[in-house]
């Protein structure tokens, strides 16, 4: 395993981060702990979770993941684990999360961190992230900014808590030792730059990372965001490198294959777009033509991109986890990379 600095922090994170969003729904606690043990034994020191997990989010499973991770974490050398956590922002239809938080205000962020620390059985979280922005932005398969959403049904301008106020609360948590560094998730270039600007202007904590979707069929991070991250020293934590399993080709080989796409119907709308299956089939064919599995091709592509600080992988069984970690050793040749670019230009970002 290789390690690298996370943004402007002193954290040396493994280039692979273990995601946990299946724990408590698709994975039992025993399975979760086995995955965590295996990951640590193979050099992964970075674990990512969230108060909302497991996913898909449901009232009956909310917070289970953190509790399972906490039961494992209490028996680990805490200073050797880098733990990522997230606070959920306002979003319709999730009233079970702290009563449906209307804002990422001080009260809600504080309630979220206190709950997470208790469930995780730790005194601090290394990288605390805003799970999604508190403002009108395209998310989770949406790809167009819609100015009409700036107003409510009565035509009144929606009120959004300022980024400065969010940073001020996060600064308090850092001062109190509950959080070491902060990050963003599901953010856009304007948001990252505004967080950076506010931190500079008001001497507030700088964001260390942004956790966004990035894979062979969603390379939106290359359009504007990669320059922002480079110039502002913000690390990318790339999630969904296998596109909910689509890039393993399992749904190409068997459309009814067991997985989140078939288990949770209506979920993952990002991958319902017209060119997703043709693109996944083309990448699978390319991989096999070069003696690679589709999984190796998809993961190696993300693992070794210059702007990816760490790639968040997830698995529902040990065979998947083993293949995902072993894929770190796969390096794509120049010929393969050129063929990937040709396919990308032919079917650009079918799952934005």
Secondary structure as a PSIPRED ss2 file (coil, helix, strand):
# PSIPRED VFORMAT (PSIPRED V4.0)

   1 X C   1.000  0.000  0.000
   2 X C   1.000  0.000  0.000
   3 X E   0.000  0.000  1.000
   4 X E   0.000  0.000  1.000
   5 X E   0.000  0.000  1.000
   6 X C   1.000  0.000  0.000
   7 X C   1.000  0.000  0.000
   8 X C   1.000  0.000  0.000
   9 X C   1.000  0.000  0.000
  10 X C   1.000  0.000  0.000
  11 X C   1.000  0.000  0.000
  12 X E   0.000  0.000  1.000
  13 X E   0.000  0.000  1.000
  14 X E   0.000  0.000  1.000
  15 X C   1.000  0.000  0.000
  16 X E   0.000  0.000  1.000
  17 X E   0.000  0.000  1.000
  18 X E   0.000  0.000  1.000
  19 X E   0.000  0.000  1.000
  20 X C   1.000  0.000  0.000
  21 X C   1.000  0.000  0.000
  22 X C   1.000  0.000  0.000
  23 X E   0.000  0.000  1.000
  24 X C   1.000  0.000  0.000
  25 X C   1.000  0.000  0.000
  26 X C   1.000  0.000  0.000
  27 X E   0.000  0.000  1.000
  28 X C   1.000  0.000  0.000
  29 X H   0.000  1.000  0.000
  30 X H   0.000  1.000  0.000
  31 X H   0.000  1.000  0.000
  32 X H   0.000  1.000  0.000
  33 X H   0.000  1.000  0.000
  34 X H   0.000  1.000  0.000
  35 X H   0.000  1.000  0.000
  36 X H   0.000  1.000  0.000
  37 X H   0.000  1.000  0.000
  38 X H   0.000  1.000  0.000
  39 X H   0.000  1.000  0.000
  40 X H   0.000  1.000  0.000
  41 X H   0.000  1.000  0.000
  42 X C   1.000  0.000  0.000
  43 X C   1.000  0.000  0.000
  44 X C   1.000  0.000  0.000
  45 X C   1.000  0.000  0.000
  46 X E   0.000  0.000  1.000
  47 X E   0.000  0.000  1.000
  48 X E   0.000  0.000  1.000
  49 X C   1.000  0.000  0.000
  50 X C   1.000  0.000  0.000
  51 X C   1.000  0.000  0.000
  52 X C   1.000  0.000  0.000
  53 X C   1.000  0.000  0.000
  54 X C   1.000  0.000  0.000
  55 X C   1.000  0.000  0.000
  56 X C   1.000  0.000  0.000
  57 X C   1.000  0.000  0.000
  58 X C   1.000  0.000  0.000
  59 X C   1.000  0.000  0.000
  60 X C   1.000  0.000  0.000
  61 X C   1.000  0.000  0.000
  62 X C   1.000  0.000  0.000
  63 X C   1.000  0.000  0.000
  64 X H   0.000  1.000  0.000
  65 X H   0.000  1.000  0.000
  66 X H   0.000  1.000  0.000
  67 X H   0.000  1.000  0.000
  68 X H   0.000  1.000  0.000
  69 X H   0.000  1.000  0.000
  70 X H   0.000  1.000  0.000
  71 X H   0.000  1.000  0.000
  72 X H   0.000  1.000  0.000
  73 X H   0.000  1.000  0.000
  74 X C   1.000  0.000  0.000
  75 X C   1.000  0.000  0.000
  76 X C   1.000  0.000  0.000
  77 X C   1.000  0.000  0.000
  78 X H   0.000  1.000  0.000
  79 X H   0.000  1.000  0.000
  80 X H   0.000  1.000  0.000
  81 X C   1.000  0.000  0.000
  82 X E   0.000  0.000  1.000
  83 X E   0.000  0.000  1.000
  84 X E   0.000  0.000  1.000
  85 X E   0.000  0.000  1.000
  86 X E   0.000  0.000  1.000
  87 X E   0.000  0.000  1.000
  88 X C   1.000  0.000  0.000
  89 X C   1.000  0.000  0.000
  90 X C   1.000  0.000  0.000
  91 X C   1.000  0.000  0.000
  92 X C   1.000  0.000  0.000
  93 X C   1.000  0.000  0.000
  94 X C   1.000  0.000  0.000
  95 X C   1.000  0.000  0.000
  96 X C   1.000  0.000  0.000
  97 X C   1.000  0.000  0.000
  98 X C   1.000  0.000  0.000
  99 X C   1.000  0.000  0.000
 100 X C   1.000  0.000  0.000
 101 X C   1.000  0.000  0.000
 102 X C   1.000  0.000  0.000
 103 X C   1.000  0.000  0.000
 104 X C   1.000  0.000  0.000
 105 X C   1.000  0.000  0.000
 106 X H   0.000  1.000  0.000
 107 X H   0.000  1.000  0.000
 108 X H   0.000  1.000  0.000
 109 X H   0.000  1.000  0.000
 110 X H   0.000  1.000  0.000
 111 X H   0.000  1.000  0.000
 112 X H   0.000  1.000  0.000
 113 X H   0.000  1.000  0.000
 114 X H   0.000  1.000  0.000
 115 X H   0.000  1.000  0.000
 116 X H   0.000  1.000  0.000
 117 X H   0.000  1.000  0.000
 118 X H   0.000  1.000  0.000
 119 X H   0.000  1.000  0.000
 120 X H   0.000  1.000  0.000
 121 X C   1.000  0.000  0.000
 122 X C   1.000  0.000  0.000
 123 X C   1.000  0.000  0.000
 124 X C   1.000  0.000  0.000
 125 X E   0.000  0.000  1.000
 126 X E   0.000  0.000  1.000
 127 X E   0.000  0.000  1.000
 128 X E   0.000  0.000  1.000
 129 X E   0.000  0.000  1.000
 130 X E   0.000  0.000  1.000
 131 X C   1.000  0.000  0.000
 132 X C   1.000  0.000  0.000
 133 X C   1.000  0.000  0.000
 134 X C   1.000  0.000  0.000
 135 X C   1.000  0.000  0.000
 136 X C   1.000  0.000  0.000
 137 X C   1.000  0.000  0.000
 138 X C   1.000  0.000  0.000
 139 X C   1.000  0.000  0.000
 140 X C   1.000  0.000  0.000
 141 X C   1.000  0.000  0.000
 142 X C   1.000  0.000  0.000
 143 X C   1.000  0.000  0.000
 144 X C   1.000  0.000  0.000
 145 X C   1.000  0.000  0.000
 146 X C   1.000  0.000  0.000
 147 X H   0.000  1.000  0.000
 148 X H   0.000  1.000  0.000
 149 X H   0.000  1.000  0.000
 150 X H   0.000  1.000  0.000
 151 X E   0.000  0.000  1.000
 152 X C   1.000  0.000  0.000
 153 X C   1.000  0.000  0.000
 154 X C   1.000  0.000  0.000
 155 X C   1.000  0.000  0.000
 156 X C   1.000  0.000  0.000
 157 X E   0.000  0.000  1.000
 158 X C   1.000  0.000  0.000
 159 X C   1.000  0.000  0.000
 160 X C   1.000  0.000  0.000
 161 X C   1.000  0.000  0.000
 162 X C   1.000  0.000  0.000
 163 X H   0.000  1.000  0.000
 164 X H   0.000  1.000  0.000
 165 X H   0.000  1.000  0.000
 166 X H   0.000  1.000  0.000
 167 X H   0.000  1.000  0.000
 168 X H   0.000  1.000  0.000
 169 X H   0.000  1.000  0.000
 170 X H   0.000  1.000  0.000
 171 X H   0.000  1.000  0.000
 172 X H   0.000  1.000  0.000
 173 X H   0.000  1.000  0.000
 174 X H   0.000  1.000  0.000
 175 X H   0.000  1.000  0.000
 176 X C   1.000  0.000  0.000
 177 X C   1.000  0.000  0.000
 178 X C   1.000  0.000  0.000
 179 X E   0.000  0.000  1.000
 180 X E   0.000  0.000  1.000
 181 X E   0.000  0.000  1.000
 182 X E   0.000  0.000  1.000
 183 X E   0.000  0.000  1.000
 184 X E   0.000  0.000  1.000
 185 X E   0.000  0.000  1.000
 186 X C   1.000  0.000  0.000
 187 X C   1.000  0.000  0.000
 188 X C   1.000  0.000  0.000
 189 X H   0.000  1.000  0.000
 190 X H   0.000  1.000  0.000
 191 X H   0.000  1.000  0.000
 192 X H   0.000  1.000  0.000
 193 X H   0.000  1.000  0.000
 194 X H   0.000  1.000  0.000
 195 X H   0.000  1.000  0.000
 196 X H   0.000  1.000  0.000
 197 X H   0.000  1.000  0.000
 198 X H   0.000  1.000  0.000
 199 X H   0.000  1.000  0.000
 200 X H   0.000  1.000  0.000
 201 X H   0.000  1.000  0.000
 202 X H   0.000  1.000  0.000
 203 X C   1.000  0.000  0.000
 204 X C   1.000  0.000  0.000
 205 X C   1.000  0.000  0.000
 206 X C   1.000  0.000  0.000
 207 X E   0.000  0.000  1.000
 208 X E   0.000  0.000  1.000
 209 X E   0.000  0.000  1.000
 210 X E   0.000  0.000  1.000
 211 X E   0.000  0.000  1.000
 212 X E   0.000  0.000  1.000
 213 X E   0.000  0.000  1.000
 214 X C   1.000  0.000  0.000
 215 X E   0.000  0.000  1.000
 216 X C   1.000  0.000  0.000
 217 X C   1.000  0.000  0.000
 218 X E   0.000  0.000  1.000
 219 X C   1.000  0.000  0.000
 220 X H   0.000  1.000  0.000
 221 X H   0.000  1.000  0.000
 222 X H   0.000  1.000  0.000
 223 X C   1.000  0.000  0.000
 224 X C   1.000  0.000  0.000
 225 X H   0.000  1.000  0.000
 226 X H   0.000  1.000  0.000
 227 X H   0.000  1.000  0.000
 228 X H   0.000  1.000  0.000
 229 X H   0.000  1.000  0.000
 230 X H   0.000  1.000  0.000
 231 X H   0.000  1.000  0.000
 232 X H   0.000  1.000  0.000
 233 X C   1.000  0.000  0.000
 234 X C   1.000  0.000  0.000
 235 X E   0.000  0.000  1.000
 236 X E   0.000  0.000  1.000
 237 X E   0.000  0.000  1.000
 238 X E   0.000  0.000  1.000
 239 X E   0.000  0.000  1.000
 240 X C   1.000  0.000  0.000
 241 X C   1.000  0.000  0.000
 242 X C   1.000  0.000  0.000
 243 X C   1.000  0.000  0.000
 244 X C   1.000  0.000  0.000
 245 X C   1.000  0.000  0.000
 246 X H   0.000  1.000  0.000
 247 X H   0.000  1.000  0.000
 248 X H   0.000  1.000  0.000
 249 X C   1.000  0.000  0.000
 250 X H   0.000  1.000  0.000
 251 X H   0.000  1.000  0.000
 252 X H   0.000  1.000  0.000
 253 X H   0.000  1.000  0.000
 254 X C   1.000  0.000  0.000
 255 X C   1.000  0.000  0.000
 256 X C   1.000  0.000  0.000
 257 X C   1.000  0.000  0.000
 258 X C   1.000  0.000  0.000
 259 X C   1.000  0.000  0.000
 260 X H   0.000  1.000  0.000
 261 X H   0.000  1.000  0.000
 262 X H   0.000  1.000  0.000
 263 X H   0.000  1.000  0.000
 264 X C   1.000  0.000  0.000
 265 X C   1.000  0.000  0.000
 266 X C   1.000  0.000  0.000
 267 X C   1.000  0.000  0.000
 268 X C   1.000  0.000  0.000
 269 X H   0.000  1.000  0.000
 270 X H   0.000  1.000  0.000
 271 X H   0.000  1.000  0.000
 272 X H   0.000  1.000  0.000
 273 X C   1.000  0.000  0.000
 274 X C   1.000  0.000  0.000
 275 X C   1.000  0.000  0.000
 276 X H   0.000  1.000  0.000
 277 X H   0.000  1.000  0.000
 278 X H   0.000  1.000  0.000
 279 X H   0.000  1.000  0.000
 280 X H   0.000  1.000  0.000
 281 X H   0.000  1.000  0.000
 282 X H   0.000  1.000  0.000
 283 X H   0.000  1.000  0.000
 284 X H   0.000  1.000  0.000
 285 X H   0.000  1.000  0.000
 286 X H   0.000  1.000  0.000
 287 X H   0.000  1.000  0.000
 288 X H   0.000  1.000  0.000
 289 X H   0.000  1.000  0.000
 290 X C   1.000  0.000  0.000
 291 X C   1.000  0.000  0.000
 292 X C   1.000  0.000  0.000
 293 X C   1.000  0.000  0.000
 294 X H   0.000  1.000  0.000
 295 X H   0.000  1.000  0.000
 296 X H   0.000  1.000  0.000
 297 X H   0.000  1.000  0.000
 298 X H   0.000  1.000  0.000
 299 X H   0.000  1.000  0.000
 300 X H   0.000  1.000  0.000
 301 X H   0.000  1.000  0.000
 302 X H   0.000  1.000  0.000
 303 X H   0.000  1.000  0.000
 304 X C   1.000  0.000  0.000
 305 X C   1.000  0.000  0.000
 306 X C   1.000  0.000  0.000
 307 X C   1.000  0.000  0.000
 308 X E   0.000  0.000  1.000
 309 X E   0.000  0.000  1.000
 310 X E   0.000  0.000  1.000
 311 X E   0.000  0.000  1.000
 312 X E   0.000  0.000  1.000
 313 X E   0.000  0.000  1.000
 314 X C   1.000  0.000  0.000
 315 X C   1.000  0.000  0.000
 316 X C   1.000  0.000  0.000
 317 X C   1.000  0.000  0.000
 318 X H   0.000  1.000  0.000
 319 X H   0.000  1.000  0.000
 320 X H   0.000  1.000  0.000
 321 X H   0.000  1.000  0.000
 322 X H   0.000  1.000  0.000
 323 X H   0.000  1.000  0.000
 324 X H   0.000  1.000  0.000
 325 X H   0.000  1.000  0.000
 326 X H   0.000  1.000  0.000
 327 X H   0.000  1.000  0.000
 328 X H   0.000  1.000  0.000
 329 X H   0.000  1.000  0.000
 330 X C   1.000  0.000  0.000
 331 X C   1.000  0.000  0.000
 332 X C   1.000  0.000  0.000
 333 X C   1.000  0.000  0.000
 334 X H   0.000  1.000  0.000
 335 X H   0.000  1.000  0.000
 336 X H   0.000  1.000  0.000
 337 X H   0.000  1.000  0.000
 338 X H   0.000  1.000  0.000
 339 X H   0.000  1.000  0.000
 340 X H   0.000  1.000  0.000
 341 X H   0.000  1.000  0.000
 342 X H   0.000  1.000  0.000
 343 X H   0.000  1.000  0.000
 344 X H   0.000  1.000  0.000
 345 X H   0.000  1.000  0.000
 346 X H   0.000  1.000  0.000
 347 X C   1.000  0.000  0.000
 348 X C   1.000  0.000  0.000
 349 X C   1.000  0.000  0.000
 350 X C   1.000  0.000  0.000
 351 X C   1.000  0.000  0.000
 352 X C   1.000  0.000  0.000
